[in-house]
Amino acid sequence: MRTRESKLVCEGAGRVTYVPEYQRDYDYGCRGRQGITRLVCSDRRTLTANWRAQSCERGEGVGTDSDGARFTFSFGMSQAEAQQYLASAAMEVAGKPRYGDQPASRGGSGTGFLVSADGLVVTNHHVIDGAKTIERKRDLSGICRRA
């Protein structure tokens, strides 16, 4: 992946996370499939993105970098098609707070899943993003609190 303004180069791999019901027994192409990708960039930032396929060769997606900044992207489209998609994505986020404009969090809670006998918990990045401390209740509810 290359960025338009900074010419940043990012590389990595992705995987399909969703296949529409009508494609599960038969191969009707890739339209509607969704996935996730993780990339490492030339400036050492990491990008995590969700994408949606319009066909096996083209699609679009959104994600965040390791600093929490949101980005949109397209792949396999002509320059005109990509500009149209990116313009509609820009209109969608216009007026919303930009990264860094949000007030500091006063804490919150989120869900995590216990995945090992020694207490390893897996959760989403947004649950712990910006947390200075993370607490886990030791009861069966598995509730984690962010401070």
Buried (B, 14 or more C-beta within 10 A) or exposed (E): BEBEEEEBEBEBEBEEEEBEEEBEEEEEEBBBBBBBBBBBBEEEBBBBBBBBBBEEEBBBBBBBBEEEEEBBBBBBBEEEBBEEBBEEBEEEEEEEEEEEEEEEEEEEEBEBEEEEEEEEBEBEEEBBEEBEEBEEEEEEEEEBBBE
